[in-house]
């Protein structure tokens, strides 16, 4: 049997469950919350630099110094930690008087300001590790903060806003409140100073207020969205005000409240998105979205319909949520298309795993994907009752809508494409229990027929939800799998049923055609996958091995092998006759999606937590390594025999230890004790062997003691064990031996049997006295 092996690379979420995020001034380092943990991310390298373990409670706020050196971590347990990014360690830890929900750093990277639910605003010296200021006066939760000026200057201020609409300005030099402002009727989520110290505030009352030097309002204007952040940016040489919040859009205004422009608006969908925070940087503006994505917006606008539009430069996906389906796409199949619990089709490059491109048309989440054989066409099935065909464009280096398909009365749950390039038709299945065949408009008719509303045929297919559809390699047939425990084979031309596959005890999740043989494979919630013949529609193999439902099953390796994944978090490789070749384990949750490329040389799996694993076949490398290891072992075996023949007990001892041959090791020590050249002055009969033992590493000492414990349990071999332990105790200090992990239990095992040996020896001595007495008596 040919064994197979895979090495894996993980793409894990770095931003989960909350909106706590912060960014260094240069935009290179980002700290984000991942439940109770914190991820430190390098944006340029698209890599997670470090994971900071939490304390069991959710992260409530994060802040990073502008230079990216220190991260302030606040959890709902009221613990505050300062993390040193360079050393990867905690610099200081304190316990705050109340949970902290807002924090900011000063421009010099020396101070943190944070405010909690008790209304207290605290300023913390990062390097010194102590409180420099503590201000009381709000009486309710602080929800915004902003510094102005530098430490050591006369004009050094801090502004704070609370959930009741009050803003206070604190003089950090005089340590007192210099202004109390009540211009908002709800939470003030945004406060900011411009370069000259002019204050602007924004609240959830959808109003932005600009103030004079004396903190009197000089301009108040509605922005028609719930404000979560305000600040200043420079556009075309002019300093403008930005606001962001509900609607997931960045708005830019002049100081008179006239709109200058806005960022590219996202398609309105059932997903309610909003901007939770904004980081204005020299090269652009970063938006923190409520779906845990980070969006970079350029400050160089484009003119569209008479309005300045600030384009999106890139998106970083903190997590993809539950990935329902995944496919390799692109001309080289070097990209991944994801159907997630989001309305947008997501395209990502595994080489830059944090960045993602969104393809928007659906208004509700995606259920399934299908990709053409050349990787340049994608069909998506949406919960909005819509199927969409996407085409790759080199100009945009992404997919654009080719045509849309309307007609199902419910959610489209499955989709499949014809195998021709470009595809001639697509098949859809819906929770209205019907399947439809759609003709793809040709290029010359695409403009007037880009929205297809009439299917070539419609058939009622199953009694329960249709979970999967596949098209045969020659486009002659298509197959459907349903939660009614059956799969059906259909004629693509007529839409007639030509075969029914029955045998699963629970609903089916997936069905796939074999490329070169008349077979299909189905996966089911009954913990099995089945291989079926398309000649007589009978089951020819049942793949049993998963401990929970099997979500996916696909053919790989020229259809000689099958890969399955399931709700048990395992990936299994099988032969087509049901023999298991390998089990791959790297997920802790149900694996929903599976895809393969290069004939199964690479696999990708995604689980319910958004963790993605890319598996690369290294069977050949493993085989060569095993062969090399085998040759090396044979050579060492021969060398061991030569050392024993030549009475080189030191070399034989090390080789037997390396090869982990317990009886060979015993024979070497026994032979040394019986025929060593200096047996009178050595416990083991060879001073050279004892010197060799004195140079052993900790792992080797532990292994020798393990063998000594095994020999010690047998009265025929315990003498070798006792002498070996005696040498080890003489050669090594007790402190070193006890510091070796696992040594103490071994010693305990030795002591227990040593007591038995001593008792037996004492009994023998007593019996020898009786024998001496009897012999003496007989002599008289």
C-alpha angles and dihedrals in degrees: 000000000000109000120216129205135183135198117212141213121200128221104191132182115262101185118047142158102356144041097246108131139136137183137207119245094256091050093236101109124052128181117200137174120250102186105289093346131075127226121209107206133192105214096195095049092040089226140121107244098189145352118221112205116231132226098242097274131092120267110255101183141000132197133177128196113250090247089057094237103115133034122200112213122196123184132187088252085074091247117142119197131180111214120203106218095196097051096031093228141108111267098190140353131200137163116241124219092242139003111293118225102165132044138162137181126226120243093254094059091235103101140050122199119197137172131197144194091281092065094244117139113208130190116205129197104227099200096037096042098223141106114265099178137015119187127190126187111093098081093197140061117310112228105170138033137177135178127215127189131003135283109268096031125108093236103059117144145167126202123202133185130196138203093260093063099260122136123195129190116208126201104221093195096052092031096226143103112268100179140020115196127191105179098125129073097205141024115328102222097169132052125159142161125219122223091277095048098259111152128226126182135188131190145185087261085081093246131123118201128197118202138204125237088272091053095251116141111254099169132021121177136170118242097187095230136083104265118227098162139016133180147128131285133173115240119179092343093307124109109234137177122247128199131184139172132103116031093042091252133124112226124198122203137178118237091267092060097255113142113247097182146300140233121267106290120234121232113270109250140157087272109096106216130178139171110253098182141001131213113196110206133174094254096043147309124288119210122203107213127205090240089064096256126131116219124195114209122196119233090213102088131205123221111244124168091341093306129101111244121196107213126223111250100188144339128219115203110216089193137347095217115213109356107212096184139001135191138181107241140173130071090286094034087239096132133069126224115204133197105202138164086283129088094235124085106238123216119191138172114226088212089062098029100174097058121081137182120214124217107197130201107099117087096202134041123294123251105184147359136211126190131199121243091255093050094235098105129058128186118200130196117207139196086233089075092254132122117200131194114209127197127204117242123195091205094063095025088225142075124283130190114274099174142339129220123213126181114087117113092215144023115318103237103174138025138180135184131217114256095239122100113259093026116248098200144000132214122217133190126198142189085251080079094242134115123212134196115214127193112227111232114245119240094259092052098036098097096057094034102039088117108057115196103164121070123211089233139349125207133183099235115175144006094239139028117317107231103176143018128188134181122220119246093254094044089238096116140020130200133214130199123200143185087245087084095253138099124204135204116215137190109247091208101050103017091233124144111249100174143009123210113209128173110086116112095211139031121302122242103184146009129193135182123231111241100219106022135050095259141111130195124215131193125207146184088247088083094255142098120209133205114215133196115232091205097068100001094239129138111258099178138013117206108212121176110091117104093213139024118319109234102183139016124181137172119244139165095050087315093297092115137041127213119206133181130187153177089280089071093244132126116208132192117210141177114241090254092060102264112141116230104177144353119215117201123186106116129085096194140048112298108227102172135045132172136169136202137184092033091304097314087124129032132184126201131184128195136202093269093058094254112146126199125193112203119200121195111242097164093125093048090048091049092051091047090050091049091049090048090049092051090048091050092051090050091050091048090054092046090050091054090048092051091051092049090049092045091239092153095172094056092041091051093053093045093048089049092049093047089045094231104158097188093043088052090050092049091051093052092043091049091049091051092049101043109015115141094233100033094142094065099036134068090216096036093249127074088194090060091049090051089051090052090051089061096053121126122239092261091050092048090051091051092049091050090049090054091046090054090051093050092044093067092065120069089212093060104025094097091065089047093051094050092046092051090046090056093047092050089050095047101044133050116244091238091060094046094049091048091062108099111243095018098108096060089050092052090049089054091050093049093052093056093039089062089054091049092051091049091050092048092048089051090051091050091051090049090049089057090054090050091050090051092049092049091048091050092050090053092058 
